[in-house]
Amino acid sequence: MAISKAQQKAVTKYVKNRYDRFGLTMPKGHLEEVKAHAEAHSESVNGFINRAISETMERDKKPPVGPGEPTEGNNDE
């Protein structure tokens, strides 16, 4: 089924109004690794990258664990 110019224009407008976009540069060959990882987890590359960013940002909000302090899930008391 062919997509009309009007449909293409509508989709472009929708994406422009609801999403931020940016280019991602990575070393040659790394994209294939990312694609394979995403596929192995039934995700798109975009979904995997967004999840990785979200999880990293959430993790980075937590205060750092000092030496000798128990880590999350480690109850060696």
ABEGO torsion letter per residue (X at the ends): XBBBAAAAAAAAAAAAAABBBBBBBBBBGAAAAAAAAAAAAGBBAAAAAAAAAAAAAAAAABBBBBBGBBBBGBBBX
